[in-house]
Amino acid sequence: MSLRRVFIAIGCVLFSPLSQANSSLGEVNIELRGNVVDFTCAVVAGDSNKSVNLGTWPTKQLHAAGDATQPVAFSLKLEGCPPGSASITCYWTRAPGAALLARADPAM
């Protein structure tokens, strides 16, 4: 290897950090979330407003995370999706400022 190539290689290594772009505003973090769906199902109009009685359960039965009651069966009629491809997930969050999981709105 010639001496000229060695100096060029050393120069590239020494000056490469200077060629990196720096943001004068600092670091920017962007988090994007989303779901990609192939198709969506719709609830049949007659099943869109349904009440399901989950029963009455003592609070001691729901003391720790993951505790559960007996399952309560109910059905929803869906349309616009192939058989066997639909699933429903339910979740609840604690009412703000309350020790309860949820609370009734007195205005309702």
Helices and strands as residue ranges (DSSP letters): H 3-15, G 16-19, E 42-43, G 45-47, G 59-62, E 78-79
